[in-house]
Amino acid sequence: MMTNKIIEYWDKNIVSRHIGTELQWLFKYLNENNITNVSYIDIGSNVGKFYDEISKEYTVNKCVMVEPSESLFKYMNEKYSGINSIEMFNFAISDENGSFELDNSVTVSIDYFNNIGVNESINLGLSKLSKHRPGSTICYSMEYFLTDINSIPLTDITFIKIDSENMDLQIIKNMTELFKKNNINPFILFENNYHNDMSSDDANEIMKNFTSKCGYEEVDLTYSGDNFIMPIKRK
């Protein structure tokens, strides 16, 4: 019961502050391209706040959410019960298939706040996949997920949101050839968070390869934090 109360508090009072800038970028893109109906993929959906805000402004034809935290996934299952446009999966996404350890920020936060009570410093969005440690969290590569699990036709994907805490660029690298092969370039939101896992040279090479091959504008990875990848407008 305490777990649900803490997640609900995070959902209703705090998480919106963490996604405001990303939503502004997304809404600007949708409005400038006269897009009113969306189908999208949310990697690291947390409590589904993106859907909550997007569905206020646009018609969501299909939303596929992926969330590896069991606690958050169960919360969303109850929250979105009966909404046919939402499909949810409880596993992780990276650049390979396997089973790995999840450093679950939800478990850590709940243990902590059970002792001192919920306050404004709570953050249930910091879970990380530890690929160097085998574990019980199932993981699929982004390419495999898009082609073998995802139910949205590739050409119908309006945008993809990626928030894996430490695997965003690996995920982007993994979908490069698939995007090129299928000639698709949906708008992408991601977190520039490579710094503890690869060099800046490797990160920039991944992004340069992806944008040049798949029809996107160049992306500056100088500063960490939220970022986006803008499709080049097709003539």
C-alpha positions in Angstrom: 0.0 0.0 0.0 2.8 2.4 0.9 4.4 1.7 -2.5 1.3 2.7 -4.4 0.9 5.9 -2.3 4.5 7.0 -3.0 4.2 6.3 -6.7 0.8 8.1 -6.8 2.4 11.1 -5.1 5.2 11.1 -7.6 2.7 10.8 -10.5 0.3 13.6 -9.3 2.7 16.1 -7.8 6.3 15.8 -9.1 7.0 14.0 -12.4 5.5 16.7 -14.6 8.3 19.0 -13.7 10.8 16.6 -15.2 9.2 16.4 -18.7 8.0 20.0 -19.4 10.9 20.9 -21.7 10.5 17.7 -23.7 6.8 18.3 -24.1 7.4 21.8 -25.4 9.8 20.4 -28.1 7.3 17.7 -29.0 4.3 20.0 -29.2 6.2 22.5 -31.3 7.2 19.7 -33.8 3.6 18.4 -34.0 2.0 21.8 -34.4 4.5 23.0 -37.0 3.8 19.8 -39.0 0.0 20.0 -38.5 -0.1 16.6 -36.8 -3.2 16.1 -34.7 -3.2 12.2 -34.4 -0.2 10.4 -33.0 1.1 6.9 -32.6 4.2 6.7 -30.5 6.6 4.5 -28.5 7.6 5.4 -25.0 10.8 3.7 -23.8 11.1 4.2 -20.1 7.5 5.3 -19.6 7.7 5.5 -15.8 4.1 6.3 -14.8 2.9 7.3 -18.3 2.9 11.0 -17.7 3.7 11.6 -21.4 0.5 10.0 -22.4 -1.5 12.0 -19.8 -0.2 15.3 -21.2 -0.2 14.4 -24.9 -3.8 13.0 -24.8 -5.0 16.4 -23.6 -3.9 18.0 -26.8 -3.9 15.3 -29.5 -5.6 12.1 -30.4 -3.5 9.1 -29.5 -4.2 6.4 -32.0 -1.7 4.0 -30.4 0.8 4.3 -27.5 3.3 1.5 -26.8 4.9 1.9 -23.4 7.9 0.0 -22.1 8.8 0.1 -18.4 11.3 -2.3 -16.7 10.3 -1.4 -13.1 7.8 -3.9 -11.9 6.3 -1.5 -9.4 5.8 1.3 -11.9 4.4 -1.2 -14.5 1.8 -2.5 -12.0 0.8 1.0 -11.2 0.3 1.9 -14.9 -1.6 -1.4 -15.4 -4.2 -0.2 -12.9 -4.1 3.5 -14.1 -4.7 2.7 -17.7 -7.0 -0.3 -17.4 -9.5 -0.4 -20.2 -7.8 2.1 -22.5 -7.4 0.2 -25.7 -5.0 2.6 -27.4 -2.3 1.8 -24.8 -0.2 -1.3 -24.9 2.4 -1.9 -22.1 5.4 -4.1 -21.7 7.4 -4.9 -18.5 11.0 -5.3 -19.8 14.0 -3.2 -20.7 15.3 -1.9 -24.0 18.9 -1.7 -25.0 21.1 -2.8 -27.9 21.0 -6.5 -27.2 18.8 -9.3 -26.0 19.5 -10.8 -22.6 18.7 -10.7 -18.8 20.4 -8.1 -16.7 20.4 -6.4 -13.3 18.2 -3.3 -12.9 19.3 -0.7 -10.4 15.7 0.1 -9.5 15.3 3.7 -8.2 11.7 2.9 -7.2 12.9 0.3 -4.7 15.6 2.5 -3.3 13.2 5.5 -3.0 10.5 3.5 -1.3 12.8 2.1 1.3 14.1 5.6 2.0 10.8 7.3 2.1 9.2 4.7 4.2 11.5 5.9 7.0 11.3 9.7 6.5 8.1 10.2 4.6 7.4 11.4 1.0 8.8 14.9 0.2 9.6 17.0 -2.9 13.0 15.3 -3.4 11.6 12.0 -4.4 12.7 10.8 -7.9 11.3 7.5 -9.2 12.8 8.0 -12.7 16.5 7.0 -12.1 16.4 3.2 -12.7 19.4 2.0 -14.8 20.1 -1.3 -16.6 23.5 -2.8 -15.5 24.5 -4.8 -18.6 27.7 -5.9 -16.9 25.7 -7.7 -14.2 23.4 -10.7 -15.0 20.0 -10.4 -13.4 16.3 -11.0 -13.7 15.3 -8.1 -15.9 14.5 -9.2 -19.4 16.0 -6.9 -22.0 15.4 -6.7 -25.8 17.4 -4.8 -28.4 15.5 -1.8 -29.9 15.7 -3.4 -33.4 14.1 -6.6 -32.1 11.5 -4.8 -30.2 10.5 -2.6 -33.1 10.2 -5.4 -35.6 9.1 -8.4 -33.5 7.1 -7.0 -30.5 5.9 -3.4 -31.3 2.4 -3.3 -32.8 2.7 0.1 -34.5 3.7 -0.2 -38.2 7.1 1.4 -38.6 5.8 4.0 -41.1 3.1 5.0 -38.7 5.3 6.0 -35.7 5.0 9.7 -35.1 7.7 9.9 -32.5 9.8 7.9 -30.1 10.6 8.9 -26.5 13.7 7.2 -25.0 14.5 7.6 -21.4 16.7 4.7 -20.2 19.0 6.8 -18.0 22.2 5.2 -19.4 21.4 3.4 -22.7 19.8 6.1 -24.9 22.7 6.3 -27.4 23.1 2.6 -27.5 19.4 2.3 -28.4 19.8 4.9 -31.1 22.8 3.1 -32.6 20.9 -0.1 -32.6 18.0 1.2 -34.6 20.1 3.0 -37.2 20.1 0.4 -40.0 16.4 -0.4 -39.4 15.4 3.2 -39.9 17.6 3.5 -43.0 16.2 0.3 -44.5 12.6 1.3 -43.9 13.2 5.0 -44.8 11.6 6.3 -41.6 12.6 9.2 -39.4 10.1 9.9 -36.6 10.8 12.7 -34.2 12.9 11.5 -31.3 13.2 12.6 -27.7 16.2 11.3 -25.7 18.4 12.0 -22.8 22.0 12.8 -23.5 23.5 10.6 -20.8 26.4 8.7 -22.3 29.1 10.3 -20.2 29.6 7.4 -17.7 29.5 4.7 -20.4 31.4 5.9 -23.4 33.8 8.6 -24.6 32.5 11.8 -26.3 34.2 10.7 -29.5 32.2 7.4 -29.5 29.0 9.2 -28.6 29.4 11.8 -31.4 30.2 9.1 -33.9 27.0 7.2 -33.0 24.9 10.3 -33.4 26.6 11.5 -36.6 26.1 8.1 -38.2 22.5 8.0 -37.2 21.5 11.5 -38.3 23.4 11.3 -41.6 22.1 7.8 -42.6 18.5 8.3 -41.4 17.7 11.9 -42.5 18.0 13.9 -39.3 19.5 17.3 -38.5 22.8 17.3 -36.7 22.6 17.0 -32.8 25.0 18.8 -30.4 26.0 16.4 -27.6 28.1 19.0 -25.7 25.8 19.3 -22.8 24.1 16.5 -20.8 20.4 16.3 -20.3 17.2 16.2 -22.3 17.6 16.5 -26.1 15.8 15.8 -29.4 16.6 14.6 -32.9 14.7 16.5 -35.6 13.9 14.9 -38.9 15.0 16.9 -42.0 11.9 18.0 -43.8 11.3 16.0 -46.9 10.6 17.8 -50.1 
